[in-house]
Amino acid sequence: MKLGRVTGRVISTKKVFSFDGMKLLLVQPVDEHLVPYGDPLVAFDTIQSGTGDLIYYETSKEAGRVLETLMNPCDAAIVGIVDNIFIEERE
C-alpha cells in the first residue's frame, strides 16, 4: 500500500459499466514524512474520503479487487484513511 493526499475530485460523464456510481479522486503520492513525490494519479474512492485527507491506496491488480466487478480496468483505489503516522527514530 502507498500513502497519498487527496488533492481534488475528477468528474467523468462517461465511464465503463463497472465504474458506475464510483467517485474518482485526484491523489498526490507522499512519503512517510508527508513530502509529495511523483505525479498525481486518479484513484477510485471506496471509503468516502475527501479533499485534504491523508489516505492509503493500492495500485495494479490489487486495486481492481476492491471493486465488486472482478474484471475491471481499475489502476488505483483508495482503501483507507490515515489517522496517525508514528515513525521510530533510529540513531
C-alpha positions as CSV (number, residue, x, y, z in Angstrom):
1,M,0.0,0.0,0.0
2,K,1.1,3.6,-0.7
3,L,0.5,6.9,1.1
4,G,-1.2,9.8,-0.6
5,R,-3.1,13.1,-0.1
6,V,-6.4,13.7,-1.8
7,T,-6.0,17.0,-3.7
8,G,-9.2,17.1,-5.7
9,R,-12.1,15.4,-7.5
10,V,-12.3,14.1,-11.1
11,I,-15.6,14.4,-12.9
12,S,-16.4,11.8,-15.7
13,T,-19.6,11.9,-17.6
14,K,-19.0,8.6,-19.4
15,K,-17.2,5.5,-17.9
16,V,-17.2,1.8,-18.3
17,F,-20.2,-0.1,-16.7
18,S,-18.1,-1.5,-13.8
19,F,-17.3,2.1,-12.6
20,D,-20.9,3.4,-12.5
21,G,-21.6,5.2,-9.2
22,M,-17.9,5.3,-8.2
23,K,-16.2,8.6,-7.1
24,L,-12.9,9.5,-8.7
25,L,-10.4,11.5,-6.7
26,L,-7.0,13.1,-7.6
27,V,-4.3,11.7,-5.3
28,Q,-0.7,13.1,-4.8
29,P,1.6,10.4,-3.6
30,V,3.6,11.3,-0.4
31,D,6.4,9.6,1.5
32,E,6.4,8.7,5.2
33,H,7.3,12.3,6.1
34,L,4.3,13.5,4.0
35,V,6.6,15.1,1.3
36,P,5.0,14.9,-2.1
37,Y,6.8,12.9,-4.8
38,G,6.0,11.8,-8.3
39,D,2.9,12.7,-10.4
40,P,-0.6,12.8,-9.1
41,L,-2.9,10.0,-10.1
42,V,-6.6,9.3,-10.4
43,A,-8.0,6.7,-7.9
44,F,-11.4,5.3,-7.1
45,D,-12.7,6.2,-3.7
46,T,-14.1,3.2,-1.9
47,I,-14.3,4.7,1.6
48,Q,-15.8,8.2,1.4
49,S,-12.6,10.2,1.7
50,G,-12.4,13.8,0.6
51,T,-10.1,16.6,-0.4
52,G,-7.2,17.1,2.1
53,D,-7.4,13.6,3.6
54,L,-4.3,11.6,4.1
55,I,-5.1,8.1,2.6
56,Y,-3.5,4.9,1.6
57,Y,-4.2,3.4,-1.7
58,E,-3.4,0.3,-3.8
59,T,-2.4,0.1,-7.4
60,S,-2.2,-2.5,-10.1
61,K,-4.2,-5.8,-10.0
62,E,-4.8,-5.4,-6.2
63,A,-6.7,-2.1,-6.9
64,G,-9.2,-3.9,-9.2
65,R,-10.0,-6.4,-6.5
66,V,-11.6,-3.7,-4.3
67,L,-14.5,-3.3,-6.8
68,E,-17.4,-5.7,-6.9
69,T,-16.9,-6.5,-10.6
70,L,-13.7,-8.7,-10.7
71,M,-12.8,-7.9,-14.3
72,N,-12.3,-4.2,-14.5
73,P,-9.7,-1.7,-15.7
74,C,-9.0,-0.1,-12.3
75,D,-5.4,1.1,-11.8
76,A,-5.7,2.7,-8.3
77,A,-8.2,2.5,-5.5
78,I,-8.3,4.3,-2.1
79,V,-8.7,1.7,0.6
80,G,-8.2,3.6,3.9
81,I,-7.9,7.0,5.7
82,V,-4.7,7.5,7.8
83,D,-5.3,8.9,11.3
84,N,-1.7,9.0,12.6
85,I,1.8,8.1,11.5
86,F,4.3,7.0,14.1
87,I,8.0,6.8,12.9
88,E,10.5,5.3,15.2
89,E,13.6,7.4,15.3
90,R,16.9,5.4,15.0
91,E,20.3,6.6,15.7
